[in-house]
């Protein structure tokens, strides 16, 4: 699915989790080595650079679909961090601008408000109109004051309104780039997958043998088969 660029963020999160525990699995397999010193399955080494990339890039709980956003960890991409910050904390950015404008103008009652007709605007009471700087553009006159716009406020509003859409588009593009990077390790990942499949099958047999008292057959070259007190495992289970 990675090679076909069809893998989902959640699947890549699972791949990351697998690569994280691979050294531990290798150690467990080596601890089961037989008399000859060989483990039942030789767990291959993980691609260290890929494992590091996925740990640093992918969020703790990635979404099931790339179009949902929330794929990447904060700090992985500065542009994405800014867009996510704006889309999730737009009102915080507005509040910071309001505080800055109060300090710059000396108008303590200055408010930045919003309505569906005008969007975001600066509201100044009539008593403070003499403090309004030239960079403010009058938008609407009220009984008790005036409403204004600034280029900075218009730019911030545009960024807030488009931030979510842009962040999703950027994440989708970044995710495709990440899939291409993972696909370069196709051979190593296939080997890891085949090894873990063998470990899974052996672990399942070991679990069943431990629960039901099975014994391992002795394999020899005579070509004869001799079964003592044998049972069909499925029939016995029922």
C-alpha positions, 0 to 999 in steps of 0.5 A, spaced: 500 500 500 505 504 501 508 503 494 502 504 491 501 511 495 495 508 498 497 507 505 493 511 510 496 515 516 493 510 521 497 505 517 503 508 517 503 510 525 502 502 525 508 501 521 512 506 526 510 502 532 512 496 529 519 499 527 520 502 534 519 495 538 523 491 533 529 491 537 526 488 543 523 483 538 530 481 536 532 481 543 526 476 545 528 472 539 535 471 541 533 469 548 530 463 545 536 460 541 537 453 541 543 449 543 546 451 536 546 458 538 541 460 533 534 463 534 528 460 531 527 466 527 532 472 525 529 478 526 532 483 521 535 490 523 530 496 522 532 501 517 534 506 523 533 513 518 526 511 517 524 509 524 527 516 526 523 519 521 517 516 523 517 517 530 519 525 529 514 526 524 507 522 525 503 524 530 501 520 536 494 518 534 494 519 526 487 519 523 484 514 518 484 518 512 490 523 510 484 528 508 482 529 515 489 533 517 492 531 524 497 527 521 504 530 523 507 532 529 508 539 531 515 541 530 516 537 524 514 543 519 514 550 521 509 552 515 504 547 517 505 549 525 503 556 523 497 554 519 495 549 524 496 554 530 492 559 526 486 554 524 486 552 531 487 558 535 485 564 531 481 567 536 488 567 540 491 571 535 486 576 534 486 577 542 494 578 541 493 583 536 487 587 540 492 587 546 498 590 541 493 595 538 491 598 545 498 599 547 500 602 540 494 607 540 493 608 547 486 606 546 484 602 552 477 600 550 479 598 543 475 592 541 476 587 535 470 584 534 466 580 529 460 579 525 458 575 519 457 582 514 464 585 515 468 579 518 473 582 523 473 589 525 476 594 530 471 598 534 473 605 537 468 609 542 467 616 540 471 619 545 477 616 543 476 617 535 482 623 536 487 617 538 485 613 531 492 613 527 492 614 520 493 607 518 486 605 520 481 605 514 473 607 516 469 601 515 462 603 519 460 609 523 456 607 529 452 612 534 457 611 539 463 610 535 467 608 529 469 601 526 475 600 522 480 595 518 487 595 518 491 591 513 494 587 518 487 585 521 485 583 513 491 579 512 490 575 519 483 574 517 484 571 510 490 567 514 485 564 519 479 563 514 484 559 509 489 556 514 485 550 515 484 548 508 491 550 507 494 546 512 490 540 510 492 541 503 499 541 505 499 535 510 496 531 504 502 533 500 507 532 505 504 525 506 505 523 499 512 525 500 513 521 506 510 515 502 515 516 497 520 516 502 518 510 506 517 506 499 525 507 498 525 501 504 520 497 500 525 491 501 527 492 508 520 492 510 517 486 506 523 482 510 521 485 516 513 483 515 515 476 513 519 475 519 514 478 523 509 473 520 513 467 522 514 469 529 506 470 529 505 463 527 510 460 531 508 464 537 501 462 536 503 454 536 507 455 542 501 458 546 496 453 543 502 447 545 502 450 552 495 451 553 493 444 551 500 440 552 502 439 545 509 436 544 514 437 539 515 432 534 522 429 533 524 429 526 528 424 523 530 421 516 528 414 516 521 416 512 517 413 518 511 416 522 509 414 528 504 418 533 503 416 540 497 418 543 495 423 538 489 428 537 486 432 532 487 439 535 481 442 532 476 436 534 479 436 541 478 444 542 470 442 540 
